[in-house]
C-alpha cells in the first residue's frame, strides 16, 4: 500500500467512525415522545388517504420537541409528507407507506435547481432526522415509468415532465436511514442533497431491472456519508455520487468523504461517480462490495458539459460476477469510448479532471469487457493504480489519454489483446499469469 493510499484510507475511516457516532447520538436526541399515526386518524387500510393524519402526527411530535412518529402494521396510502427536525419516522414490521398513484398529488416544485415534483418523503433544512424500522416505503412508480418510456420513445425530453423521487434529504444534517425497505420509486430512490453526516445502513432498495432512472442512492453535493450493508437491486445506478447538473452555471459544492462498504449490488448500473459532476468529488472509499449481474461495476463518468475535479477514490476488496463492464472510467459520457480523431477542446469550468484512483484486490469473472480508462486530450486521466486486479472477460482493457500503473494485474481476454492502447495512453502494469505473488513482464 502506498503512503498516499494509506492517508486516504485513514481519513475515510475516521469520517465513517464520526458518522456512526453522530447518527447514534441523533437517535438518542429524539427518542422521547411517541406519536402513533392511528391516534391522529390514520386508517392503514391501503385505500383511505392517510396523508393528513401522518403529517399531523409529525407536526405534533415536532411541537413536543421531537420524538418518534410510529407507523404500526398496516398499509398507509399517502401523498407527499414532510419530516421535521428531531423526528424519528419509525415503520414497524408489517407497515407500508404506499405512495399515491395520482400524479396530481405530487406538487410541482423547484428541486435541485430544476423543475421537479415533491418527493413522497422529504426533509428540508432539518437536523437529526431518522427513518427506521422493518417496514417498507413503496413509491408505486409503475405509471411514472410508463410515462417516461412514452416520452423517451417519442423523442420528448424527460426533464420537461419531471417525476418525483421517493426519499429526499435536502440541506439536512445528521440523518439516519436504517432497517427499512425502499422500493419502486418513480425516479431516484434515496437522495441526500447538500446534506452532511448521513448514514444509510441495513437497508434494501428495490425496483424492477428495467425501471428507468430508479437509482438506489444518490449522494448529491453531500459529505460525511456512510452507506453500509445496503442490498440494491434496481433499474439504474446502485449508487451514483453526484454534485451538479448538466451545463450548470455554478457554483456547485463537491461530494466528499463518502464511504460505501459491505454492500451487495444485483441488477443495476453499478457503483458510479457521476455523471453530473460540475461540483466535483473527492475522498471516496468503496470496499467489501459484491456485484452480481450489474451492467457496470466500478464507474467514474463525466463529460465536457458536466465535469470538475474528481480525485482520491479508493476501491478495495471488490468481487464481481457476470458484470458486463467491470471498470469504466470515461470523460466522454454518455459514450464509453472516445470518438475517432477526437481533438482537444478549450478547458472550461465544466472540464472533467480525474486523478488518483486506486483499485486494490478487485476480481471480475464473466464480463463482456474488462473496461476502459479514457480521458480527454485536454484533460487526461492520471494516477490510476491497479493493484491485485484480476478480470476474466470477452474483451480486454482499453486505455487512452490516461496514465495507468500497478502490479499483479491480470486480464484474461477471450478475444483480442489484454490491453489496447489508444492515443495518449501511458500504461505501466506488472502482470501475472497465475499467483498474484508472481510477476511477469511489465507492459509499457
HELIX and SHEET records of a PDB file:
HELIX    1   1 UNK A    3  UNK A   29  1                                  27    
HELIX    2   2 UNK A   37  UNK A   40  5                                   4    
HELIX    3   3 UNK A   51  UNK A   63  1                                  13    
HELIX    4   4 UNK A  103  UNK A  105  5                                   3    
HELIX    5   5 UNK A  142  UNK A  154  1                                  13    
HELIX    6   6 UNK A  158  UNK A  160  5                                   3    
SHEET    1   A11 UNK A  33  UNK A  36  0                                        
SHEET    2   A11 UNK A  67  UNK A  71  1                                        
SHEET    3   A11 UNK A  87  UNK A  91  1                                        
SHEET    4   A11 UNK A 127  UNK A 133  1                                        
SHEET    5   A11 UNK A 173  UNK A 178  1                                        
SHEET    6   A11 UNK A 196  UNK A 206  1                                        
SHEET    7   A11 UNK A 181  UNK A 183  1                                        
SHEET    8   A11 UNK A 136  UNK A 138  1                                        
SHEET    9   A11 UNK A  95  UNK A  99  1                                        
SHEET   10   A11 UNK A  74  UNK A  78  1                                        
SHEET   11   A11 UNK A  45  UNK A  49  1                                        
SHEET    1   B15 UNK A  33  UNK A  36  0                                        
SHEET    2   B15 UNK A  67  UNK A  71  1                                        
SHEET    3   B15 UNK A  87  UNK A  91  1                                        
SHEET    4   B15 UNK A 127  UNK A 133  1                                        
SHEET    5   B15 UNK A 173  UNK A 178  1                                        
SHEET    6   B15 UNK A 196  UNK A 206  1                                        
SHEET    7   B15 UNK A 223  UNK A 233  1                                        
SHEET    8   B15 UNK A 255  UNK A 265  1                                        
SHEET    9   B15 UNK A 281  UNK A 292  1                                        
SHEET   10   B15 UNK A 309  UNK A 321  1                                        
SHEET   11   B15 UNK A 353  UNK A 374  1                                        
SHEET   12   B15 UNK A 325  UNK A 330  1                                        
SHEET   13   B15 UNK A 296  UNK A 301  1                                        
SHEET   14   B15 UNK A 271  UNK A 273  1                                        
SHEET   15   B15 UNK A 239  UNK A 241  1                                        
SHEET    1   C15 UNK A  33  UNK A  36  0                                        
SHEET    2   C15 UNK A  67  UNK A  71  1                                        
SHEET    3   C15 UNK A  87  UNK A  91  1                                        
SHEET    4   C15 UNK A 127  UNK A 133  1                                        
SHEET    5   C15 UNK A 173  UNK A 178  1                                        
SHEET    6   C15 UNK A 196  UNK A 206  1                                        
SHEET    7   C15 UNK A 223  UNK A 233  1                                        
SHEET    8   C15 UNK A 255  UNK A 265  1                                        
SHEET    9   C15 UNK A 281  UNK A 292  1                                        
SHEET   10   C15 UNK A 309  UNK A 321  1                                        
SHEET   11   C15 UNK A 353  UNK A 374  1                                        
SHEET   12   C15 UNK A 381  UNK A 400  1                                        
SHEET   13   C15 UNK A 402  UNK A 413  1                                        
SHEET   14   C15 UNK A 425  UNK A 431  1                                        
SHEET   15   C15 UNK A 442  UNK A 443 -1                                        
SHEET    1   D13 UNK A  33  UNK A  36  0                                        
SHEET    2   D13 UNK A  67  UNK A  71  1                                        
SHEET    3   D13 UNK A  87  UNK A  91  1                                        
SHEET    4   D13 UNK A 127  UNK A 133  1                                        
SHEET    5   D13 UNK A 173  UNK A 178  1                                        
SHEET    6   D13 UNK A 196  UNK A 206  1                                        
SHEET    7   D13 UNK A 223  UNK A 233  1                                        
SHEET    8   D13 UNK A 255  UNK A 265  1                                        
SHEET    9   D13 UNK A 281  UNK A 292  1                                        
SHEET   10   D13 UNK A 309  UNK A 321  1                                        
SHEET   11   D13 UNK A 353  UNK A 374  1                                        
SHEET   12   D13 UNK A 381  UNK A 400  1                                        
SHEET   13   D13 UNK A 419  UNK A 421  1                                        
SHEET    1   E 4 UNK A  81  UNK A  83  0                                        
SHEET    2   E 4 UNK A 121  UNK A 124  1                                        
SHEET    3   E 4 UNK A 167  UNK A 170  1                                        
SHEET    4   E 4 UNK A 190  UNK A 193  1                                        
SHEET    1   F 2 UNK A 108  UNK A 111  0                                        
SHEET    2   F 2 UNK A 114  UNK A 117 -1                                        
END                                                                             
